[in-house]
Amino acid sequence: MKTDDLIKAAVVAGIIGIVISVLGLVAGGGGDHPEAYHFYLVSSAIVFGSAIIASALKDKK
């Protein structure tokens, strides 16, 4: 698999995870366990950020 494909997949996974986490927080209104959505939101943000950094490093070379 090419590096570009992996980076694109990580970006898409990060964006989808962030959207689902935000929608879960909105639909639940904070709910009983907002920490669970915050955990997924932080995890998705880490994946998205890592993909952006990898893309920048790849383009730098």
Stockholm file with secondary structure:
# STOCKHOLM 1.0

chainA/1-61         MKTDDLIKAAVVAGIIGIVISVLGLVAGGGGDHPEAYHFYLVSSAIVFGSAIIASALKDKK
#=GR chainA/1-61 SS CCHHHHHHHHHHHHHHHHHHHHHHHHHHTTCSCHHHHHHHHHHHHHHHHHHHHHHHHHHHC
#=GC SS_cons        CCHHHHHHHHHHHHHHHHHHHHHHHHHHTTCSCHHHHHHHHHHHHHHHHHHHHHHHHHHHC
//
